[in-house]
Every structure is written in C-alpha cells, then in structure tokens.
Amino acid sequence: MVVMLLQVGYPYSLNGLFSLIAIAGMAGGSLRIALGFLLPQFTSPWVLGLSMALLVLPALGMAVALQYHATLETLQVLALLSGLGGGCYSLYLQRLDTSLHHHQRHRVLGLGIGIGQLGMAASLILLPWVVTLGFWQSPGHILVDGKESSTLLGSVAGDRVWISNIGWAWSLLLTGLLLVLAALSGWERWGGGHGGLAPEQSRRTHNTVAQGMASTSWAIGVGLLVSMLGCWLTLPPEANGMGLQVSRELVMAAMLIIMLALLRLFPQVRQDNAHSPYSIFNNKHTWVMSVMCSMSLGSFLGLAAALPLTLEWTFGYVLAADGMRQPNPNAPGVFTYVWMGPFIGILMRPVGGWVADRFGGARTTQCCALVMMLAAAGAAFYLGAAYRAPEPEQYFFPFCLLMFVLFSAAGAGHASVLFSVERLFPASQQRHLNTWMAGIAAYGMFYIPGLLAEQLQRGTPEQAMVSFALFYALCLLLNGWFYLRREGTFYNP
C-alpha cells in the first residue's frame, strides 16, 4: 500500500512513508508479546474472536481515510491499530499449544506461520490489482505523469486506480473470515467444547468475562502505549517523531523492559515460576534463539515490508542534476517482481526443516546465516550503485536475485531455528518462548524499514545492507559458539 501512496502522488516524505511500515511493525511486535504473555491466564473463545473483530476497525478506517486524502497522522494512527493483527497471532499460538499434542505443534506451527507469510506474498500480488477495480466508486486518482506502475499481469500506467479499495478489500476479507469461523466452531464451544483447552486446563483458566475484558484491555493498552513511545523516540520530525539521535537498539530494549514491567502489574498475573511466562528469561538459550529468530523470521518480515518502497525509490527515480530524484521513465514494474522474494522464502521453509532434521538444526542455521551474510553484502553493492546511477534499471535484476537468495535462506533458517527450539527447551516453556520470539521477530518490521529510510535519505542505502550483513556475521559467531562446539552444552540441536 505504501508504494501505491508514492505512485499516486500523496504528499508524504520518504520518512513519512517508511514510518507507516515501522509503526505497524512496532505495534505488531509489542501486541504479540503483550497479549501472548497476559491472556493465556484469562483466554476464552470470545477473546480471540473479539481481537480478530478489532482488526476490522483499522481496515475500515483505511478505506475511509484514503477516500479523502488522509493526513499522515491519520494513517499513522491506523498503522498503529493494525498491530492488533500481531496480538491475534499470539492468541493463535496459544490455541496451538493448548489444543494439540506436543509432537504435533512443530508441524502445525510451521504450517501456520507459512500460511501467514503466504498471505504477505499474496497481498503483493492481489492489492495492486484490487485498486484497479472501480466497483466501490470511491474518489479515484490518476497515476502521476503516466509513471510506470505494475501488477503481476502487467502495466497499469495512466489507468485510474481506487486506492481506498485496499481498505475495503481487507474489511470484507476479515469480516468473511470471522463469519466462517463463527459458523464452523461457535464462539462458546471453540475447540471441542472447552474453548481449545483440555478439561483440567479449562477449569483452571476459564475466568469471568469481566476478567477477560480487563486483561485484554490492559494488554492492548500497554502494547499500544509502548509502541507509541518507541516510535515517537525514534522517528524523525518529518514523520511526527521526536527526532532524537538515539540508537534503535537501545530504544527497543527499553520499550521491552517497560512493557514487561507494566504487564506484571496486572493484579491477576500468575507469579509462580512453573507457569509464569517470565521463566523463559532465566534460560540463556532464550536470548540466543531470539537473535537467531531475528536473523531469520525478523529479516523475512522486515525486508518483505520494506522492499517494495525501497525498490520503487531506488529504481523508479534517478538522481537529477539539482540533487533531487526525478521519475525514471525506464523503471521496472515493482509489483511484477516484489512478491517473488517472500514466496520463495515460504517454499524454502519445508526444505529448511528437512535439512535440519537430517543434518541438525544448528548446522542448518549456520549455513543459512552464511548465505544471508554474503547475499546482503552483494545486495549492498548493487543497491548503492543503482541509487547513484543515471540508469539504475541495469542493476535491478542482480539486486533482486540476491534478495531472493536472502529470502530463501531466511525462510529455511527460521524452520531450522524452530527445529532447534524443540530440542533446547522443555515443553512447559515452548509456548511462551514462541510468543516471545514471534514478537521479537516482528520488530524487524520496525527496525529494517527505519534503517533503510534513514540511509535512503542520506543517499547511502548500501550502508543499511552492510549493517544487515554484519548482523548476520554476528549470528554466525553466536550460533557457532553455543551450538557447534563439541564442549558446549548442546551440540548441533
């Protein structure tokens, strides 16, 4: 959607456009952790339904806002609310943990994550086509200067597009999904008569509706508050941020500490070590696996979210003599190719799982980290050359091929990380660990777009890719030290 805003001429700065991605990523990660950590003690069938129903609100808001040339502030608020989808993902993880046997969770979890990532790839195919349909008859926009845009099937340059269709399409999809789930399961008997819980768990964790409402409100409030504070501290002034030159890493760490502390203030939070989600932080492997998950799933999510706008700004514009970037008449169509990276990464997930099962999780993760490091370094060269070239399109295909390799290694690497997690942690901790790692990985959608926007504004986008390559090199060292040394606690789990 952000690329379409640029193509149809919305008057937002590059930092403003990237901020929409970053805000959604920060909110998604925070709400994954907040709802995932707090609601297992209060969850009931209606909680998941209510959380999913709330997703319709930002979709409807987006549909209406884009009809009336919304301000950047309005779209940022809607991007913040879209993070509720991350909370729904955490509740989905809880359902898997309580309704499936332990040996089934790994396969179903991998399948669920793959389907979710497939939805990201599908949106890059379908949304550019949806905006060309005029059946909602919302106020239309003409692509500026006949500039080349594209769908999977070809160009839509100069055609009338209805960008608000994005919001309407998501609203209809979410509403239909809710109706299907309600018809198949029923809100009160979801999961076989116990809300997805075993009978003894059902008796222990089913609480009153008032408690559920209070815990849901507290978790959502904490997640949104922390997200707003983190984004305000890191975003530049033109994107309605404070503009402090502070490290994103330090801000993210501080926000996580504040959020976990606020969640523990909820009166009914269980404090015993046996069932508390905080018990995972006493295990050193939690931190190592969090880094590995950031490398794999975090890179996948962050790059999939930021790549379309990065390609459009780098290859769709050329540097003019006055130092400004002007539309490139020979620009390749972004949406014709950009879906391929996430789709290839999804296809590599079962390959990564198979290789990990055959040769070990740590070895597979090590190979994936090495490939990601080399691919990011190569992509940095082509991205920098394209940004300053009078004909950037000559570097488009080498850059895309390297990004496809990076996506492939990220998809396979995440499968191998999940494989190792099952062997490193007891079953009692895996539910909370999966929630935590999913939230940390979602922060990739905040960190990667923010860093790319900063470097694109400076005219040095290759430095962002070099930073990613250095991070992957750090992951190589961590993984090798902890899991590929014969004298380590675990060897090649």
Number of C-alpha atoms within 10 A of each C-alpha: 20 17 21 19 16 19 21 21 13 18 13 15 14 18 22 24 24 27 29 24 25 31 31 28 32 31 33 34 32 35 32 31 29 30 29 30 26 23 23 21 21 22 28 25 20 18 20 20 17 15 19 21 16 16 21 23 16 23 25 19 19 26 21 17 18 23 18 11 13 13 13 20 13 14 20 21 17 21 24 24 24 23 27 28 20 26 31 25 26 29 24 16 23 22 20 21 23 19 17 15 10 13 10 12 19 19 13 14 17 18 15 16 18 21 13 14 21 18 14 17 21 15 17 24 20 15 20 25 20 19 21 17 14 15 9 10 11 17 15 17 18 16 21 15 13 14 20 21 25 18 20 17 11 12 16 19 18 15 13 17 24 23 27 28 27 22 25 20 18 20 21 14 13 18 15 12 14 16 11 12 13 15 10 9 15 18 18 14 15 20 17 13 14 19 23 21 26 16 11 9 13 17 11 12 15 19 14 11 14 10 15 19 16 12 25 21 13 20 27 22 14 21 31 23 15 24 27 16 14 23 27 18 20 23 24 19 14 15 23 18 18 15 14 12 10 10 10 18 10 10 16 22 12 13 19 21 12 13 22 18 12 16 20 15 10 14 8 12 18 14 12 10 10 11 13 17 24 18 16 20 11 9 12 9 15 19 14 15 21 21 21 28 28 27 26 30 28 28 27 28 24 24 23 25 24 22 21 20 26 22 24 22 20 26 27 26 23 24 19 12 8 7 8 9 16 14 18 21 14 15 22 22 21 23 25 18 17 22 22 21 23 29 22 20 27 26 15 22 23 19 17 26 24 18 17 25 15 10 12 18 28 24 20 27 32 25 15 26 28 17 20 29 26 19 22 25 20 19 24 24 17 20 27 21 19 24 26 17 16 14 19 24 19 17 19 18 13 14 20 20 15 22 24 21 20 28 29 27 29 33 30 28 33 30 31 32 25 22 25 23 20 17 13 17 15 10 14 15 19 19 23 25 22 22 25 25 24 27 30 25 26 31 26 26 28 31 23 27 29 27 19 24 23 20 16 21 12 10 15 18 24 24 21 23 25 19 16 21 24 16 18 27 18 17 24 19 14 17 22 18 14 18 20 19 13 11 10 12 12 15 17 23 21
